[in-house]
Every structure is written in structure tokens, then in C-alpha cells.
Amino acid sequence: MEITYYGQSCFSFKIGQHYVLFDPFISPNELAKGIDVDSIKADYILLSHGHQDHVHDAERIAKNNNATLVATFEIVNWFSNKGVEKTHPMNTGGKVTLPFGTVKMVNAVHSSSLPDGSYAGSAAGFVVETENQAFYFAGDTALTYDMKLIPEQFDLDFALLPIGDNFTMDIHDALVAADFVQVDKFIGMHYDTFPYIKIDKEEVKEVAQMAGKEVILMEIGQTINL
């Protein structure tokens, strides 16, 4: 599975011939100024919640690619009113089968509103199960016991967990979350973009190593295979 990082919580997954993009916040992010938003490919765009730092470039990328936007019913309606033509509404606990695999929307403990203040439904995470792998994209969330339900239904290969603290989990809670969902490695996200969520990367790696976990901190624009 080919994964490219575009900053904050934005990742592109190439799954077979399909491009799946999560939480596109790129053009306002000074750390991602080297990324050409209009060159990003997307067949599907999954939005965990409505905050600006997760949806800012969703309309632009969706229209550029004629991509299908997958999110809560409220977020989908908001983008439909902006002219995004292809959408798939979901809600917590629901599952949909798409050409690249199945997507289940799971609980996240976080607030959610759209950039103009509109109600965006509940914040969420996603569990994606492809033909060969399964992973958990936690979105913005606190540590929650609901995470323990995930490995009862899915055998995860890895997870993507927020580690920036202040608005979400920190590395310590993320390590507990990794135990809850039963993964030994995870990609860190939602850090460094703003002063509130600056982290010490070396300390984060050291803490994870001491806990017997591998935390992957990708560089913006970097592509890896997992």
C-alpha cells in the first residue's frame, strides 16, 4: 500500500488503481507550501469531521478529480451545496463497500463544525479493509474505550493516530490506543502545524520505542509503502 503524506492529517493511499485521500488541509498549511494541490489525485475523499484543518481543500480536489466525497450526512450536504457532485453520506457504525475495499465509520471523541459554523454531525474515524490489509484512521480523537471494539471485528495491520496533544491525544494516549486496537506500528498525525500542537519528534520516537511500538513520523511530501 502506497501512502503519501501532505501534512496535518492529510494522507493519500494508493490502493490498487484507486487513490483515497483523507482530510485534505494543504494550501493554508505553511509547512506544506511545497505541495501542488492541483496535482493531487483522488478517486475518493474521506473526511473525519468538518473542521477547517481537515476539509479546506476538499472541494477543490473533489472537483479537480470528480472524486466521491465520503463523510457524515451533514458534511456531505454542505459540500453538495457547493457543487460537489459525487458523494456518499455515512454515520457512525455504518459500513460501505467501495471499489478499493470496505469503509466503516467508527466513533471519535471530538467536536465537529464546518468552516462557516454549520453543524457537521459527529466526529468520526474510519476502518478501511482492502483485499490484503486493514488500517484504522482515527481522525481527531481523545483516547476512548470504543477503540477496543475495533480488533473484535478487524485484524489491523497499522493505524494512523493523532499525537499533537491539546486538541487530541498525545503520544502517551496514542500508545494506549495502539494497544487497544492491537497494532505494533502506527503513523503519527495532527502535530506541528500550529504552535498548540508542536511536538518533540525525538522524544516521541523514544517514548514509543520504550513502549515497544513503532511510530512513523512522515515528512510532508514523503511516500512510503506499508
C-alpha positions as CSV (number, residue, x, y, z in Angstrom):
1,M,0.0,0.0,0.0
2,E,1.5,3.3,-1.1
3,I,1.0,6.2,1.4
4,T,1.8,9.9,0.7
5,Y,1.7,12.5,3.5
6,Y,0.6,16.0,2.7
7,G,0.7,17.5,6.3
8,Q,-1.5,17.7,9.3
9,S,-3.9,14.7,8.9
10,C,-3.9,14.5,5.2
11,F,-2.8,11.3,3.6
12,S,-3.2,9.8,0.2
13,F,-3.4,6.0,-0.1
14,K,-2.9,4.3,-3.4
15,I,-4.9,1.1,-3.1
16,G,-4.7,-0.9,-6.3
17,Q,-5.6,1.6,-9.0
18,H,-7.6,3.8,-6.7
19,Y,-6.5,6.9,-4.8
20,V,-8.1,7.5,-1.4
21,L,-7.4,10.9,0.2
22,F,-8.0,11.7,3.9
23,D,-8.7,15.1,5.4
24,P,-7.2,17.5,2.9
25,F,-5.8,20.6,4.5
26,I,-2.9,21.7,2.4
27,S,-3.0,25.1,0.8
28,P,-3.2,27.1,4.1
29,N,-0.5,25.0,5.8
30,E,2.8,26.8,5.6
31,L,4.6,23.5,6.3
32,A,3.1,22.1,3.1
33,K,3.8,25.0,0.8
34,G,5.8,22.8,-1.5
35,I,2.8,20.7,-2.3
36,D,0.9,21.4,-5.6
37,V,-2.7,20.8,-4.6
38,D,-3.9,20.7,-8.1
39,S,-1.6,17.7,-8.9
40,I,-3.1,15.5,-6.2
41,K,-5.1,12.5,-7.4
42,A,-8.2,11.4,-5.6
43,D,-10.9,8.9,-6.5
44,Y,-12.4,9.1,-3.0
45,I,-12.0,11.7,-0.3
46,L,-12.8,10.7,3.3
47,L,-13.4,13.4,5.8
48,S,-13.3,12.6,9.5
49,H,-15.0,15.8,10.6
50,G,-15.8,19.3,9.5
51,H,-13.0,21.5,11.0
52,Q,-11.1,23.7,8.5
53,D,-7.8,22.0,9.2
54,H,-9.3,18.8,7.7
55,V,-11.6,19.9,4.9
56,H,-10.1,23.1,3.5
57,D,-9.1,21.7,0.1
58,A,-11.8,19.0,-0.2
59,E,-14.0,20.9,-2.6
60,R,-11.1,21.9,-4.8
61,I,-9.6,18.4,-5.0
62,A,-13.0,16.8,-5.4
63,K,-13.9,19.0,-8.4
64,N,-10.5,18.6,-9.9
65,N,-10.8,14.8,-9.9
66,N,-14.6,14.3,-10.0
67,A,-13.9,12.4,-6.8
68,T,-16.5,10.9,-4.4
69,L,-16.6,12.6,-1.0
70,V,-17.4,10.2,1.9
71,A,-18.4,11.8,5.2
72,T,-21.2,12.3,7.6
73,F,-24.6,13.2,6.1
74,E,-24.3,16.8,7.3
75,I,-20.8,17.3,5.8
76,V,-21.9,15.7,2.5
77,N,-24.9,18.0,2.3
78,W,-22.7,21.1,2.9
79,F,-20.3,20.1,0.1
80,S,-23.2,19.2,-2.2
81,N,-24.5,22.7,-1.9
82,K,-21.0,23.9,-3.0
83,G,-21.3,21.9,-6.2
84,V,-19.5,18.6,-5.3
85,E,-21.5,16.2,-7.4
86,K,-20.4,12.8,-6.2
87,T,-20.9,12.0,-2.5
88,H,-21.6,9.1,-0.2
89,P,-23.2,10.0,3.2
90,M,-22.4,7.9,6.3
91,N,-22.8,7.9,10.0
92,T,-21.1,6.3,13.0
93,G,-21.3,2.5,12.9
94,G,-22.2,2.3,9.2
95,K,-20.1,0.5,6.6
96,V,-19.9,0.8,2.8
97,T,-18.2,-1.3,0.2
98,L,-16.3,0.7,-2.4
99,P,-14.2,-0.4,-5.3
100,F,-11.0,-0.4,-3.2
101,G,-12.5,-2.2,-0.1
102,T,-14.9,-1.6,2.8
103,V,-15.0,1.5,4.9
104,K,-16.5,1.5,8.4
105,M,-17.2,4.8,10.2
106,V,-16.3,4.5,13.8
107,N,-16.6,6.7,16.8
108,A,-14.2,9.6,17.6
109,V,-14.4,11.9,20.6
110,H,-14.0,15.4,19.3
111,S,-16.1,18.4,18.3
112,S,-17.1,19.0,14.7
113,S,-18.4,22.0,12.8
114,L,-17.8,23.3,9.3
115,P,-15.8,26.4,8.4
116,D,-18.9,28.6,8.3
117,G,-20.1,27.3,11.7
118,S,-22.6,24.8,10.3
119,Y,-23.3,21.7,12.2
120,A,-21.2,18.8,10.9
121,G,-22.6,15.9,12.8
122,S,-20.3,13.8,15.0
123,A,-16.6,13.5,14.5
124,A,-15.5,10.1,13.3
125,G,-12.7,7.8,12.4
126,F,-12.5,5.1,9.6
127,V,-11.5,1.5,9.4
128,V,-10.6,0.6,5.9
129,E,-10.3,-3.1,4.9
130,T,-8.8,-3.9,1.5
131,E,-8.2,-7.2,-0.2
132,N,-4.8,-7.5,1.6
133,Q,-4.7,-5.1,4.5
134,A,-6.8,-3.3,7.1
135,F,-6.0,0.0,8.8
136,Y,-7.6,2.5,11.2
137,F,-7.6,6.2,10.6
138,A,-8.5,7.7,13.9
139,G,-9.2,11.2,12.9
140,D,-9.1,13.8,15.7
141,T,-10.0,12.0,18.9
142,A,-9.4,11.5,22.5
143,L,-8.5,8.1,23.9
144,T,-11.7,6.1,24.2
145,Y,-12.6,2.6,25.2
146,D,-14.6,2.3,22.0
147,M,-11.3,1.6,20.3
148,K,-11.3,-1.8,22.0
149,L,-14.2,-2.8,19.8
150,I,-12.2,-2.4,16.6
151,P,-10.0,-5.5,16.9
152,E,-13.0,-7.6,17.7
153,Q,-14.1,-7.0,14.1
154,F,-10.9,-6.3,12.2
155,D,-7.3,-7.6,12.2
156,L,-5.5,-4.3,11.7
157,D,-2.0,-4.0,10.1
158,F,-1.4,-0.5,11.3
159,A,-3.2,2.7,12.4
160,L,-3.0,6.4,11.9
161,L,-3.2,8.2,15.3
162,P,-3.1,11.9,16.3
163,I,-0.2,12.7,18.7
164,G,-0.2,16.5,18.9
165,D,-1.9,16.8,22.2
166,N,-4.1,19.9,23.2
167,F,-6.9,19.2,20.7
168,T,-6.4,15.4,20.5
169,M,-4.4,12.6,22.1
170,D,-0.7,12.9,22.8
171,I,1.9,10.2,22.2
172,H,1.2,8.6,25.6
173,D,-2.5,8.2,24.9
174,A,-1.8,7.2,21.3
175,L,0.3,4.4,22.6
176,V,-2.6,3.2,24.8
177,A,-4.8,3.5,21.7
178,A,-2.3,1.3,19.7
179,D,-2.7,-1.3,22.4
180,F,-6.5,-1.0,22.3
181,V,-6.6,-1.6,18.6
182,Q,-3.8,-4.2,18.7
183,V,-1.2,-2.7,16.4
184,D,2.6,-2.5,16.9
185,K,3.1,0.3,14.5
186,F,1.3,3.5,13.7
187,I,1.7,6.7,11.7
188,G,1.5,9.8,13.8
189,M,-0.6,12.8,12.6
190,H,-2.1,16.1,13.7
191,Y,1.1,17.6,15.0
192,D,3.5,20.6,14.3
193,T,1.1,22.6,12.1
194,F,0.2,25.1,14.8
195,P,2.0,26.3,17.9
196,Y,-0.6,24.5,20.1
197,I,0.4,21.1,18.7
198,K,4.2,21.3,18.4
199,I,6.0,18.1,19.4
200,D,9.5,16.9,20.1
201,K,9.9,14.2,17.5
202,E,12.9,12.6,19.0
203,E,11.1,12.4,22.4
204,V,8.0,10.9,20.7
205,K,10.1,8.2,19.0
206,E,11.9,7.4,22.2
207,V,8.7,7.1,24.2
208,A,7.2,4.8,21.6
209,Q,10.3,2.6,21.5
210,M,10.3,2.3,25.2
211,A,6.7,1.1,24.9
212,G,7.6,-1.5,22.3
213,K,5.8,0.3,19.5
214,E,7.0,1.8,16.2
215,V,5.7,5.3,15.5
216,I,6.3,6.5,11.9
217,L,6.6,10.3,11.5
218,M,6.5,11.0,7.8
219,E,7.9,14.1,6.1
220,I,5.4,16.2,4.2
221,G,5.5,15.0,0.6
222,Q,7.1,11.7,1.5
223,T,5.7,8.4,0.1
224,I,6.2,5.1,1.9
225,N,4.9,1.6,1.4
226,L,3.3,-0.4,4.2
